[in-house]
Amino acid sequence: MATLPVRTCRHCDERRAGRARGLCWRCYLDPQTRGLYPADPRAVPSSVRDYNGGSAPPPQLTSALPGSPEKVAELAKRALLGMSLWHPDDVQPEE
């Protein structure tokens, strides 16, 4: 059985490309580098635009706890509207 060739990162061409957009982890985690390579439209629902930061904070904060269904729904709503996902005054988990 033939093995598939190992793809290298589209940006640095040094490490194995294991992330979306054909990037390695290091390049994918850098927002500027990630922004150079558009997402595969087949991997993202057409209702969610590809944006990479730079958005204004959402106009309203949420009191929903992180990880709760309410918080996930709020994050999905913010993503659909192209807003930043995080408001500085959103509820934080208790330590």
Backbone as a ProteinNet text record, in pm:
[ID]
protein_1_A
[PRIMARY]
MATLPVRTCRHCDERRAGRARGLCWRCYLDPQTRGLYPADPRAVPSSVRDYNGGSAPPPQLTSALPGSPEKVAELAKRALLGMSLWHPDDVQPEE
[TERTIARY]
83.6	0	88.5	61.6	142.2	106.1	204.7	179.1	165.9	88.5	69.6	193.2	229.5	344.7	312.7	413.1	395.9	398.4	292.9	286.7	360.3	433.9	498.6	416	440.1	367.3	378.7	266.8	265.1	344.7	360.4	427.3	577.1	612.7	755.1	824	747	799.7	902.7	889.2	983.7	917.2	802.6	736.5	617.2	570.8	456	330.2	254.3	129	19.7	-16.5	-118.3	-240.6	-245.2	-358.4	-429.9	-545.9	-622.4	-538.1	-573.5	-506.9	-368.5	-334.8	-206.4	-89.9	-114.4	-11.2	29.9	151.5	193.9	134.5	145.5	89.3	146.8	279	342.7	291	285.5	238.1	88.5	11.4	-133.1	-166.3	-87.2	-116.3	-80.2	-4.6	27.7	-84	-162.2	-275.8	-237.7	-123.5	-84.1	-53.8	15.4	45.5	-81.7	-167.1	-292.1	-377	-374.7	-453.9	-409	-286.9	-236.5	-295.7	-352.1	-401.8	-550.6	-635.2	-779.7	-822.7	-929.7	-984.9	-1049.1	-1047.1	-1112.7	-1263.4	-1332.1	-1475.3	-1557.4	-1505	-1577.9	-1574.4	-1479.4	-1463.7	-1542.1	-1594.5	-1663.9	-1804.3	-1906.5	-2041.6	-2047.5	-2124.1	-2129.3	-2185.9	-2256.2	-2313.5	-2210.4	-2092.1	-1987.5	-1875.8	-1853.1	-1746.7	-1611.4	-1507.3	-1372.1	-1316.6	-1298	-1234.9	-1132.8	-1033.7	-920.7	-893.3	-972	-949.3	-976.3	-938.9	-955.9	-1098.2	-1188.6	-1327	-1346.8	-1445.2	-1480.4	-1542.7	-1530.4	-1595.2	-1746.6	-1813	-1958	-2020.8	-2135	-2196.8	-2249	-2282.5	-2336.9	-2251.9	-2236.7	-2167.3	-2268.5	-2218.4	-2306.9	-2274.4	-2376.4	-2356.8	-2348.7	-2353.6	-2346.5	-2206.1	-2198.4	-2069.5	-1998.7	-1864.9	-1790.3	-1822.8	-1843.8	-1874.2	-2021.5	-2103.6	-2247.4	-2311.3	-2424.6	-2493.2	-2528.5	-2559.2	-2592.2	-2470.9	-2353.2	-2230.9	-2194.7	-2207.9	-2177.5	-2270.7	-2398.4	-2493.9	-2456.7	-2414.3	-2372.9	-2249.5	-2153.4	-2033.4	-2068.6	-2159.6	-2202.9	-2270.1	-2353.2	-2421.2	-2318.7	-2221	-2118.4	-2037.8	-2006.5	-1931.1	-2012.3	-2140.5	-2225.5	-2233.2	-2227.9	-2236.1	-2098.9	-1992.4	-1858.1	-1799.7	-1851.6	-1801.3	-1685.5	-1613	-1515.4	-1593.1	-1536.4	-1608.5	-1611.4	-1512.8	-1498.2	-1520	-1603.7	-1623.6	-1537.4	-1465.1	-1377.1	-1449.4	-1578.8	-1652.5	-1741.3	-1725.8	-1801.2	-1764.1	-1857.3	-1833.8	-1714.8	-1627.8	-1510.3	-1534.1	-1469.2	-1487.4	-1428.3	-1491.8	-1440.4	-1318.4	-1219.6	-1096.8	-1098.7
-117.9	0	124.7	217.8	339.6	436.8	507.1	608.6	744.6	829	963.9	1048.2	1137.6	1223.8	1321.8	1358.8	1455.1	1594.7	1669.7	1807.1	1899	1992	2091.8	2219.3	2302.5	2428	2516.2	2574.7	2663.3	2791	2828.8	2955.5	2937.3	2854.8	2840.6	2728.5	2634	2520	2440.8	2442.5	2370.6	2257.7	2287.3	2190.9	2127.7	2018.5	1946.4	2031.9	2039.3	2115.4	2030.2	2062.1	1985.1	2066.9	2191.3	2278.4	2316.2	2376.7	2425.4	2525.5	2547.7	2642.1	2593.2	2467.9	2412.2	2468	2509	2568.9	2475.8	2496.5	2426.2	2500.5	2440.9	2503.2	2641.8	2657.1	2785.4	2895.1	2866.9	2967.6	2993.1	2887.6	2903.1	2990.6	2981	3057.5	3204.9	3243.1	3383.6	3446.1	3539.7	3596	3660.4	3725.8	3790.1	3685.8	3581.4	3475.5	3404.9	3370.6	3301.4	3384.8	3516.4	3604.4	3606.3	3562.4	3559.8	3446	3347.3	3227.3	3211.1	3232.2	3223.6	3082.2	3074.8	2946.1	2878.4	2747.8	2669.7	2688.8	2742.2	2768.6	2642.9	2525.2	2401.6	2365.9	2424.3	2389.8	2481	2591.4	2689.7	2709.5	2705.4	2732.2	2868	2877.4	3001.4	3118.5	3090.1	3197.9	3266	3204.4	3261	3314	3445.2	3505.4	3477.6	3479.7	3460.8	3598.6	3623.9	3748.6	3715.6	3800.4	3768.6	3886.9	3897.3	4002.4	4140.3	4240.7	4377.7	4429.1	4348.2	4390.8	4467.8	4553.6	4625.4	4527.9	4556.9	4468.5	4469.7	4362.5	4359.8	4469.1	4522.9	4633.2	4592.4	4464.5	4420.3	4307.1	4308	4197.2	4087.8	3971.1	3860.9	3813.2	3772.6	3720.8	3567.7	3508.2	3362.6	3314.9	3206	3150.4	3084.3	3092.8	3026.6	2877.5	2827.7	2686.6	2652	2745.9	2719.2	2728.6	2662.1	2671.7	2816.6	2897.4	3037.7	3113.6	3086.8	3154	3110.5	2981	2930.1	2993.8	3007.3	3071.1	3217.8	3286.1	3426.6	3438.7	3348.4	3351.8	3326.6	3233.2	3204.7	3327.1	3395.1	3516.3	3624.4	3642.9	3744.1	3710.5	3582.9	3542.2	3568.4	3537.4	3561.3	3709.1	3794.6	3938.8	4001.5	3919.1	3969.5	4052.5	4034.5	4108	4032.1	4101.5	4034.3	3937.6	3821.5	3722.7	3758.5	3833.1	3856.2	4002.5	4026.2	4159.4	4165.6	4276	4282.1	4263.8	4292.5	4282	4157.5	4063.1	3937.6	3867.7	3788.5	3714.8	3621.5	3618.8	3532	3415.9	3301.4	3188.9	3224.5	3172.6	3196	3109.1	3162.5	3085.7	3024.5
0	0	0	-87.9	-99.9	12.6	61.2	164.3	97.9	161.6	108.8	139	47.4	73.5	186.6	262.5	371.5	311.1	337.3	287.7	383.6	327.7	412.8	411.1	509.3	527.3	402.9	362.2	246.1	269.9	396.4	425.9	450.7	547.7	583.9	506.4	454.3	378.4	458.5	593.5	678.3	756.6	817.7	904.2	831.7	890.2	833.9	844.1	736.9	733.6	795	918.5	987.5	1022	978.2	1008.5	879.6	898.4	783.8	705.4	583.4	494.2	451.5	484.9	445.2	523.9	648.4	731.4	845.2	896.5	1017.5	1137.3	1255.1	1375.1	1398.7	1389.1	1419.7	1326.1	1198.2	1102.5	1119	1147.4	1164.3	1284.8	1392.1	1513.2	1500.6	1399.5	1376.3	1291.8	1349	1275.6	1142	1136.5	1010.8	903.7	940.4	843.8	801.4	898.5	866.8	771.9	789.4	703.8	558.8	532.5	395.3	312.7	379.7	312	341.3	242.3	266.8	303.9	382.1	422.4	302	303.9	199.7	216.4	117.9	133.8	160.8	127.6	154.5	302.5	378.6	519.5	612.7	561.3	644.7	589.8	674.7	624.9	556.1	449.3	372.9	453	561.3	641	730.7	748.1	834	744.8	752.2	672.8	737.4	656.5	707.7	742.7	868.7	910.5	1016.7	1026.8	1113.8	1205.4	1312.6	1411.6	1356	1431.2	1387.2	1398	1447.6	1459.7	1589.8	1589	1711.1	1810.3	1939.6	2036.8	2017.7	2054.9	2041.3	2127.8	2085.6	2159.1	2296.8	2314.8	2443.1	2499	2630.5	2694.9	2724.7	2760.4	2795.3	2936.5	3007.2	3142.3	3142.4	3023.2	3013.5	3048.2	3122	3163.3	3045.6	3040	2933.4	2927.5	2806.2	2786.3	2793.8	2840.6	2850.2	2711.7	2691.6	2561.8	2525.6	2627.1	2600.9	2547.1	2604.7	2559.8	2419.1	2390.3	2257.1	2154.1	2188.3	2097.1	2074.5	2178.3	2165.2	2077.1	2094.9	2010.4	1863.6	1839.6	1702.4	1641.4	1720.3	1671.5	1636.9	1724.9	1699.5	1573.9	1554.2	1435.1	1308.1	1311.3	1194	1158.5	1259.7	1237.3	1209.4	1212.7	1184.7	1297.5	1417.5	1533.7	1596.9	1681.3	1765.7	1854.6	1880	1960.4	2108.2	2154.3	2297.6	2332.7	2431.9	2488.6	2613.8	2636.6	2753.3	2886.3	2891.6	3016.6	3023.9	2931.3	2940.8	3072.1	3122	3246.1	3228.1	3326.9	3327.6	3423.4	3398.7	3492.3	3628.3	3732.3	3866.9	3889.2	3956.1	3980	4117
[MASK]
+++++++++++++++++++++++++++++++++++++++++++++++++++++++++++++++++++++++++++++++++++++++++++++++

